[in-house]
Amino acid sequence: MRRSDLRNIAIIAHVDHGKTTLVDAILKQTHVHRNIEGMGERIMDSMDQERERGITIRAKNVSVVYSGVKINIVDTPGHADFGGEVERTLRMVDGVLLLVDAKEGPMPQTTFVLRKALGLGHKAIVVINKVDRPDAQIEDVVNRTFDLFAHLGATDAQLDFPIVYTSAINGTASLDSEKTGVDIAPLLETILNKIPPPPIVTDRPLQMLVLALTQDSYKGKMGIGKLLSGTLTKRQPIVRIKTDGTIVPGKVSDLLIFEGLERKEVDQVEAGEIVAVAGLPEIGIGETLSDPERPMPLPPVAIDEPTVQMTFSVNTSPFAGREGKYVTSRNLRDRLFRELETNVALRVEESDSTDQFLVAGRGELHLAVLIETMRREGYELQVSQPKVIMREENGEILEPYEELTIEVPVEYQGPVIEEVGRRRSELRHMKLTVHGDLHLEYHIPTRGVIGLKNALLTKTRGTVVLHHLFDRYEKVDPRTLQADPHGSLVAHEAGTSNAYGLNTAQERGALFIGPQVEVYQGMVVGENARGEDLDVNICKAKQLSNMRASGSDDAIVLTPPREMTLEFALEYIGPDELVEVTPSNIRLRKRMLEPEERRKAKKSRV
């Protein structure tokens, strides 16, 4: 039995292929809000970081009504580091829209999200987006997409996918690649015709798997999921079956369904609908809501394990406590464990020290978004260099490997191939694109990916485009990775930087700060041109003399400092360095601030 008045779909794609823009077009043409035209672009990107970075970080629910049928749409992240969000939301839906860029074709993240969707048995509608681009390669992209389905072991039914050609930014769709669409209606018609209605299990009691959490100022914490069987009503007694099998009784205080961009309160929800349930303050992701008379758990969602970890610790720099609102270890611990409630791909472990916590995630960006969120909330902390997580199986040590895709102008192929090659990578595929760029595909240890982006951007003057995606764990390569060692320019004494001191330091390398910046001893203020650390005195002022004539000195010209972003800082730091993160600043520092202590430590290692 199926509900013909309902469709549940997720939009999946590689990052920047136009998912959120397509949702905008659907929302605007179905007039879900009277002020929809005045809401600007990327309506679903509600987080500040999503708008700044131009990517989706958290999955969002929305619904539209077309031809009398309600379509629940989930906009999912496109970046591999947020794959945990994708894996959860795919359990909520009955089909997917797979967006593919008409120029780039299937990319690494396309493979990841499609593999998950096919594994759950979902049927897909392939949406070739950006068909209005002059460099679109529509026929080639369709063929490569079919090859990807076949490569991932799609069934005959899944291989028989419909294709819709869209220009999301213009709000048009067409079933014919030779004809330009006039509106988004052909896509909505295809959804109604090709995506199956949600199945209703009539011989089971109430069952709902909690796949997301949301917070409401008045209703508290709410669990979101698809009601698989039974009926939910307001004030109904239910049980919450935890992931360890424990049964906890409770009562539904409020029910909300998604209607347009808002959540609407209802008194009753039938099976097949995506619903938010309030009244269970301890509810968690992966738990089952069921009937007290016949409690039946559902299998919890399986999330891929994290591959990269960092140490989060209390800020111990000389500037500690100046800028942050939450600075203690208790504040840090409470915030990290609260994040675990919604960020299912994250892992947090307490260490031997009460001031340090091991935090593991899918990748550097996954952890960087968490750090940036905490920073904006007023937290002050310091974090270590990202490290890969090793595994032991059958007496062998395994490490994570990734599939790395690079596109770069041909004139930079030498430096790129040399840099990636020294990181113990294996070149799997190389070809020239139709636009004349070089396309490279590598199999590389995750250790080799850390710090690679900044190195390649420098060597190619910012023209390289690279994507990497976790593949699998393999036996550790006994050879050491030959990444370029970096040397830092380290402040020799505390004070305020000035043009004279910086001018002397910039002859040694690239600076991270400008004049009139307060620094402390042991703070990293630049990158040395040589692969060794160098203490510099950037607070040193020029001694004035009555013998010097006015205007006899040359004017000091400082090179603009390199912009210090959190992603750059995490990729730059070495094992003996830390990133100090406060609401106002991002600073780099040495673990040991005293120069003499660093020299002794270096001698003892030798």
VOGU-3710 file (C-alpha; in Angstrom, 3 decimals, decimal comma):
1> mrrsdlrnia> 0,000/0,000/0,000  1,314/3,469/-0,891  0,239/7,084/-0,295  -0,412/8,604/-3,711  -0,764/12,140/-2,317  2,863/12,316/-1,161  6,451/12,117/-2,514  9,665/12,219/-0,453  12,857/13,047/-2,374  16,421/14,134/-1,652
11> iiahvdhgkt> 18,579/16,260/-3,946  22,130/14,903/-4,124  25,160/16,061/-6,102  28,812/17,030/-6,017  29,558/20,356/-4,344  28,656/23,452/-6,421  26,592/21,601/-9,036  23,494/23,674/-8,221  21,352/21,774/-5,672  20,373/24,763/-3,566
21> tlvdailkqt> 19,793/26,947/-6,642  17,451/24,290/-8,078  15,495/24,195/-4,811  15,212/28,011/-5,074  13,670/27,648/-8,548  11,161/25,040/-7,320  10,192/27,175/-4,321  9,723/30,331/-6,388  7,635/28,708/-9,120  5,359/26,919/-6,656
31> hvhrniegmg> 4,929/30,151/-4,642  5,456/28,555/-1,243  5,752/31,990/0,381  4,118/35,270/-0,528  7,483/37,061/-0,261  9,481/34,300/-1,970  10,812/36,586/-4,726  12,312/38,946/-2,153  14,258/36,248/-0,303  17,282/36,425/-2,624
41> erimdsmdqe> 19,407/33,476/-3,721  20,184/30,205/-1,937  17,122/30,486/0,297  17,837/27,139/1,956  21,361/28,137/3,067  20,318/29,509/6,438  23,659/29,244/8,278  26,104/32,152/8,012  28,954/29,800/7,089  26,855/28,246/4,305
51> rergitirak> 26,349/31,637/2,685  29,984/32,650/3,157  31,480/29,400/1,856  28,860/28,845/-0,842  28,241/25,249/0,277  25,492/23,369/2,123  26,601/22,070/5,526  23,370/20,838/7,136  20,547/19,024/5,355  17,316/21,083/5,176
61> nvsvvysgvk> 13,675/20,051/4,778  11,123/21,922/2,691  7,901/20,998/0,910  5,923/22,159/-2,123  2,511/21,214/-3,509  2,187/20,448/-7,225  -0,930/19,087/-8,947  -2,441/18,316/-5,561  0,534/16,203/-4,452  2,798/17,258/-1,598
71> inivdtpgha> 6,509/16,873/-2,382  8,851/16,777/0,632  12,323/17,860/-0,524  15,584/17,405/1,415  18,502/19,588/0,291  21,689/17,687/1,175  25,338/18,796/1,469  27,590/18,214/-1,527  30,974/18,130/0,210  32,403/14,742/1,190
81> dfggevertl> 33,229/15,937/4,715  29,499/16,266/5,436  28,603/12,837/4,074  27,130/11,910/7,465  24,271/14,319/6,766  23,661/12,668/3,378  23,664/9,134/4,787  21,034/10,028/7,396  18,686/11,939/5,128  18,651/9,283/2,414
91> rmvdgvlllv> 16,850/7,006/4,905  14,022/9,592/5,044  13,159/9,553/1,335  11,912/7,218/-1,403  13,916/8,549/-4,366  16,603/11,055/-5,332  17,343/13,778/-7,840  20,963/13,346/-8,921  22,296/16,683/-10,182  25,216/16,588/-12,616
101> dakegpmpqt> 26,973/19,649/-14,013  26,631/19,824/-17,821  30,296/20,814/-18,118  32,065/18,864/-15,350  30,005/15,672/-15,412  30,105/13,141/-12,527  32,682/14,132/-9,891  34,057/12,310/-6,801  31,214/13,323/-4,493  28,690/12,308/-7,179
111> tfvlrkalgl> 30,074/8,782/-6,860  29,819/8,838/-3,057  26,207/10,051/-2,789  24,981/7,882/-5,659  26,565/4,772/-4,133  24,664/5,431/-0,888  21,361/6,061/-2,718  21,632/2,944/-4,897  22,582/0,861/-1,869  19,273/1,832/-0,224
121> ghkaivvink> 17,389/0,779/-3,377  16,328/4,302/-4,353  15,404/5,176/-7,913  17,068/8,289/-9,298  16,082/11,052/-11,673  19,217/12,372/-13,371  19,147/16,161/-13,694  21,725/17,583/-16,110  22,079/21,116/-14,753  23,611/24,278/-16,272
131> vdrpdaqied> 22,698/23,191/-19,834  22,723/26,853/-20,880  26,494/27,067/-20,468  28,324/27,588/-23,775  30,894/24,908/-22,818  28,283/22,280/-21,842  29,040/18,708/-22,969  25,598/17,211/-22,530  25,914/13,969/-24,509  29,297/13,125/-22,992
141> vvnrtfdlfa> 28,009/13,855/-19,466  24,946/11,614/-19,961  27,174/8,736/-21,153  29,572/9,161/-18,220  26,644/9,236/-15,790  25,264/5,978/-17,205  28,738/4,419/-16,905  28,852/5,522/-13,261  25,496/3,841/-12,519  26,751/0,629/-14,129
151> hlgatdaqld> 30,086/0,837/-12,275  28,266/1,149/-8,937  26,194/-1,973/-9,606  22,807/-0,383/-10,259  19,918/-2,757/-10,925  18,149/-2,816/-14,305  15,323/-0,716/-12,834  17,800/1,834/-11,458  19,678/1,966/-14,787  16,448/2,934/-16,545
161> fpivytsain> 16,628/6,454/-15,126  14,760/9,434/-16,624  16,797/12,511/-17,585  15,734/16,148/-17,129  17,769/19,037/-18,544  17,702/22,153/-16,378  19,115/25,613/-15,932  18,512/26,094/-12,210  19,656/29,711/-12,194  17,073/30,535/-14,899
171> gtasldsekt> 14,403/28,299/-13,342  13,815/26,176/-16,472  13,599/22,441/-17,170  13,097/20,367/-20,313  12,843/16,690/-21,231  14,624/17,363/-24,537  18,264/18,502/-24,543  17,664/20,336/-27,843  14,794/22,448/-26,497  14,982/25,225/-23,940
181> gvdiapllet> 12,501/24,954/-21,097  10,175/27,734/-20,007  9,642/26,771/-16,354  10,434/24,038/-13,815  7,180/22,088/-14,411  8,755/19,224/-16,479  10,945/18,342/-13,488  7,996/18,349/-11,080  5,960/16,189/-13,493  8,847/13,713/-13,688
191> ilnkippppi> 9,016/13,536/-9,880  5,305/12,666/-9,679  5,561/10,066/-12,459  8,884/8,397/-11,617  9,453/8,677/-7,845  7,382/6,026/-6,027  4,969/7,153/-3,308  6,038/6,202/0,248  5,114/2,618/1,169  2,800/2,107/4,130
201> vtdrplqmlv> 3,421/-0,981/6,286  -0,061/-1,919/7,540  0,801/-5,005/9,618  3,233/-3,254/11,971  2,703/-1,000/14,989  3,859/2,597/15,132  7,493/2,900/13,958  9,628/5,948/13,244  13,433/6,187/13,023  14,860/9,490/14,284
211> laltqdsykg> 17,269/10,742/11,612  17,745/14,417/12,538  17,307/16,752/15,481  16,148/20,350/15,651  15,782/22,820/18,498  12,775/25,054/19,130  12,724/27,930/21,627  9,318/26,879/22,974  9,008/23,165/22,250  12,589/22,128/23,067
221> kmgigkllsg> 14,434/19,380/21,254  12,539/17,624/18,446  13,311/14,441/16,528  12,756/14,367/12,759  12,139/11,274/10,652  9,714/9,499/8,337  6,777/7,734/9,972  7,011/4,222/8,472  3,881/2,689/9,976  0,996/3,523/12,259
231> tltkrqpivr> -0,418/6,922/13,165  0,998/9,590/15,476  -1,317/11,897/17,393  -0,772/14,743/19,804  -0,430/13,690/23,486  -0,073/10,046/22,427  2,005/7,846/24,787  4,939/6,226/22,959  8,248/4,573/23,794  11,715/5,617/22,722
241> iktdgtivpg> 13,946/2,632/21,888  17,572/3,726/22,285  20,399/2,375/20,129  21,493/0,043/22,965  17,981/-1,470/23,175  16,855/0,411/26,291  13,141/1,316/26,227  12,157/4,710/27,655  8,456/5,705/27,898  7,355/9,183/26,826
251> kvsdllifeg> 4,519/11,258/25,431  4,206/13,331/22,257  3,587/16,979/23,161  3,611/18,448/19,633  3,685/17,244/16,013  4,988/19,396/13,164  5,134/18,714/9,437  7,004/20,688/6,794  4,846/23,044/4,773  6,771/25,299/2,420
261> lerkevdqve> 9,659/26,875/4,304  7,909/26,601/7,661  6,946/23,887/10,141  3,199/23,558/10,695  1,615/22,153/13,853  -0,859/19,300/13,316  -2,855/17,026/15,608  -2,283/13,794/13,673  0,207/12,385/11,171  -0,312/9,372/8,913
271> ageivavagl> 2,434/6,946/7,853  4,658/8,084/4,975  4,995/11,689/6,164  8,218/13,351/7,362  7,448/14,724/10,819  9,099/16,505/13,764  8,126/15,107/17,176  8,408/17,187/20,381  8,041/16,167/24,007  11,042/13,834/24,334
281> peigigetls> 13,899/15,979/25,726  16,508/13,172/25,658  15,751/12,014/22,110  18,773/11,100/19,958  19,584/10,255/16,353  19,249/6,565/15,496  16,537/5,897/18,090  13,146/4,351/17,240  9,796/5,758/18,329  7,299/2,926/18,709
291> dperpmplpp> 4,059/1,690/20,257  4,226/0,968/24,035  2,154/-2,197/23,541  4,357/-3,661/20,773  7,753/-1,897/20,802  9,678/-2,835/17,637  13,103/-1,240/16,991  14,320/-0,298/13,530  17,954/-0,865/12,482  19,913/2,322/13,322
301> vaideptvqm> 21,512/4,290/10,523  25,092/3,225/9,742  27,517/6,146/9,465  31,007/5,824/7,982  33,741/6,204/10,578  35,827/9,415/10,773  39,324/9,393/9,286  40,977/12,540/10,712  41,403/13,658/14,309  42,686/16,741/16,137
311> tfsvntspfa> 43,301/17,736/19,727  41,029/20,488/21,043  42,380/22,062/24,221  41,990/25,068/26,485  43,861/28,128/25,225  47,186/28,472/27,107  48,743/31,368/25,191  49,768/34,630/26,934  46,630/36,205/25,405  44,291/33,539/26,825
321> gregkyvtsr> 40,980/34,797/28,211  41,147/38,231/26,614  38,627/37,766/23,797  36,530/34,682/24,528  33,330/34,298/26,514  33,748/30,542/27,155  37,351/29,694/28,047  37,347/26,864/30,608  37,736/23,130/30,050  34,176/22,577/31,325
331> nlrdrlfrel> 32,810/24,997/28,721  34,791/23,224/26,006  33,735/19,738/27,113  30,037/20,613/27,357  30,055/22,212/23,894  31,811/19,275/22,204  29,525/16,651/23,717  26,480/18,759/22,842  27,683/18,749/19,215  27,597/14,932/19,221
341> etnvalrvee> 23,798/15,014/19,528  23,351/16,360/15,988  26,723/15,802/14,268  26,609/12,022/13,927  29,859/11,696/11,928  31,828/13,328/14,782  33,610/11,484/17,601  34,854/13,052/20,860  37,093/11,315/23,400  38,474/12,578/26,685
351> sdstdqflva> 42,258/12,363/27,035  44,570/11,895/30,017  44,479/15,654/30,543  41,244/17,300/31,661  42,044/20,257/29,388  42,370/18,240/26,130  39,891/16,328/23,973  40,444/14,159/20,900  37,936/15,172/18,208  37,622/13,033/15,068
361> grgelhlavl> 35,737/13,881/11,867  35,406/13,106/8,165  38,050/15,613/7,090  39,679/18,953/7,725  36,655/20,948/6,498  34,298/18,982/8,744  36,399/19,935/11,785  37,057/23,479/10,529  33,317/24,209/10,327  32,898/23,019/13,939
371> ietmrregye> 35,809/25,203/15,114  34,474/28,243/13,223  30,982/27,694/14,689  32,382/27,517/18,221  34,505/30,598/17,611  31,450/32,604/16,549  29,591/31,439/19,646  32,303/32,985/21,846  34,527/29,978/22,567  38,289/30,269/22,892
381> lqvsqpkvim> 40,479/27,212/22,279  43,618/25,905/20,624  43,806/22,997/18,183  46,604/20,765/16,933  47,663/19,590/13,490  45,141/17,171/11,899  46,275/13,532/12,000  44,863/10,477/10,244  43,260/7,683/12,251  44,991/4,320/11,834
391> reengeilep> 43,262/0,952/12,226  44,542/-2,490/13,147  43,031/-5,543/11,467  44,424/-9,091/11,597  47,695/-7,816/13,029  48,215/-5,262/10,246  48,177/-1,480/10,593  45,870/0,151/8,048  45,563/3,805/7,044  42,860/5,673/5,066
401> yeeltievpv> 43,346/6,260/1,331  41,487/8,767/-0,825  40,618/9,290/-4,462  42,103/12,636/-5,507  40,956/14,507/-8,625  42,935/17,490/-9,930  42,312/19,847/-12,842  45,079/22,305/-13,666  46,297/24,322/-16,687  48,832/22,317/-18,704
411> eyqgpvieev> 51,682/24,771/-18,026  51,624/23,809/-14,325  51,557/20,034/-14,785  55,229/19,591/-13,816  55,067/21,159/-10,334  51,709/19,475/-9,607  52,811/15,965/-10,628  56,064/16,407/-8,687  54,337/17,609/-5,505  51,614/14,924/-5,530
421> grrrselrhm> 54,117/12,214/-6,490  56,342/12,792/-3,477  53,311/12,184/-1,232  53,257/8,453/-2,116  50,346/8,740/-4,518  49,549/6,482/-7,441  48,458/8,074/-10,731  45,389/6,187/-11,967  44,222/8,307/-14,890  45,365/11,346/-16,870
431> kltvhgdlhl> 43,717/13,109/-19,814  43,218/16,491/-21,441  39,766/18,026/-20,966  37,845/19,577/-23,837  38,858/22,964/-22,417  42,572/22,208/-22,640  43,222/21,629/-18,922  44,934/18,544/-17,542  42,687/16,136/-15,588  44,536/13,864/-13,108
441> eyhiptrgvi> 43,171/11,112/-10,867  45,276/9,744/-7,996  45,026/7,128/-5,268  46,705/8,768/-2,280  47,041/8,263/1,502  44,975/10,715/3,543  48,275/11,752/5,161  49,363/13,017/1,762  46,225/15,131/1,322  46,839/17,166/4,496
451> glknalltkt> 48,526/20,414/3,473  48,325/19,576/-0,247  45,793/22,236/-1,213  47,901/25,172/-0,042  51,038/23,710/-1,638  49,341/23,318/-5,031  47,636/26,718/-4,900  51,059/28,309/-4,373  52,713/26,326/-7,176  49,900/27,008/-9,685
461> rgtvvlhhlf> 49,145/30,628/-8,745  45,684/29,686/-7,530  44,543/27,980/-10,759  44,306/24,387/-9,501  40,952/22,716/-8,731  41,122/19,616/-6,565  38,631/17,288/-4,871  39,328/14,290/-2,673  37,044/11,564/-1,363  37,689/8,794/1,160
471> dryekvdprt> 38,007/5,438/-0,577  39,029/2,714/1,879  41,581/1,600/4,458  44,722/-0,077/3,124  48,006/-1,365/4,523  50,285/1,437/5,687  52,979/2,392/3,172  56,284/1,926/5,086  57,899/4,730/3,084  57,691/8,167/4,655
481> lqadphgslv> 55,767/10,905/2,919  58,076/13,532/1,452  55,904/16,602/1,865  57,845/19,852/1,804  58,898/20,758/5,350  58,039/24,322/6,203  59,971/26,691/8,389  58,223/29,371/10,431  59,183/32,914/11,345  58,653/33,060/15,113
491> aheagtsnay> 58,331/36,194/17,224  61,390/36,454/19,479  59,799/38,734/22,060  56,421/40,139/23,073  55,324/43,588/21,957  53,676/45,371/19,034  54,874/44,787/15,460  56,162/47,784/13,506  57,120/48,489/9,920  60,875/48,521/10,586
501> glntaqerga> 60,902/45,092/12,266  58,537/43,592/9,685  60,642/44,941/6,817  63,643/43,029/8,145  61,568/39,859/8,631  59,892/39,917/5,203  63,309/39,500/3,554  63,314/36,007/5,075  59,888/34,861/3,859  56,139/35,579/3,728
511> lfigpqvevy> 54,469/37,391/6,627  51,133/36,528/8,261  50,660/39,843/10,104  51,003/43,558/9,406  52,196/46,496/11,553  50,585/47,501/14,872  49,650/43,929/15,786  50,232/42,746/19,342  52,346/39,562/19,450  53,822/37,291/22,093
521> qgmvvgenar> 57,039/35,301/22,286  56,675/32,032/20,364  53,880/33,289/18,089  54,282/32,319/14,413  54,279/35,536/12,354  55,303/34,205/8,926  56,677/31,374/6,808  60,438/31,136/6,336  61,653/30,735/2,758  63,911/27,954/4,060
531> gedldvnick> 62,671/24,774/5,686  63,739/25,707/9,220  62,339/27,878/11,993  63,814/31,332/12,525  63,297/33,676/15,469  62,701/37,248/14,323  62,253/40,491/16,243  59,355/42,249/14,530  58,877/44,651/17,447  62,354/46,180/17,035
541> akqlsnmras> 62,169/49,930/16,361  64,829/51,868/14,448  67,081/53,848/16,736  66,894/57,554/15,974  70,045/59,674/15,727  70,645/63,412/15,591  73,110/62,752/12,764  70,389/61,547/10,422  68,865/64,089/8,123  65,125/64,202/7,723
551> gsddaivltp> 64,038/62,198/4,672  67,392/60,528/4,076  65,994/57,037/4,650  64,189/55,104/1,952  60,477/54,634/2,562  59,668/51,163/3,882  57,402/49,156/1,566  55,756/46,133/3,197  54,310/43,267/1,195  50,648/42,714/2,235
561> premtlefal> 50,488/39,828/4,740  48,964/36,496/3,738  45,322/36,239/4,786  45,024/34,017/7,841  41,934/31,834/7,423  41,130/28,876/9,625  41,513/26,388/6,732  44,928/27,826/5,838  46,049/27,698/9,473  45,006/24,039/9,891
571> eyigpdelve> 46,823/23,026/6,702  49,926/25,075/7,516  50,804/24,066/11,070  53,360/21,368/11,803  53,441/18,839/14,662  55,162/21,345/17,008  52,640/24,132/16,332  49,076/25,010/17,387  46,262/27,203/16,088  44,914/29,619/18,686
581> vtpsnirlrk> 41,252/30,327/17,917  39,338/33,174/19,567  36,179/35,090/18,568  38,360/37,949/17,281  41,568/36,342/15,986  43,209/33,265/14,538  46,863/33,006/15,560  49,588/30,431/14,996  51,978/29,568/17,803  54,655/27,109/18,803
591> rmlepeerrk> 53,769/24,510/21,413  56,858/25,638/23,336  56,962/29,409/23,432  60,504/29,810/24,858  63,240/29,665/22,144  65,641/27,869/24,491  63,062/25,162/25,243  62,507/24,575/21,516  66,255/24,256/20,904  66,620/21,718/23,721
601> akksrv> 63,658/19,710/22,437  65,129/19,689/18,919  68,496/18,432/20,231  66,832/15,674/22,243  64,940/14,467/19,139  68,170/14,333/17,150
//
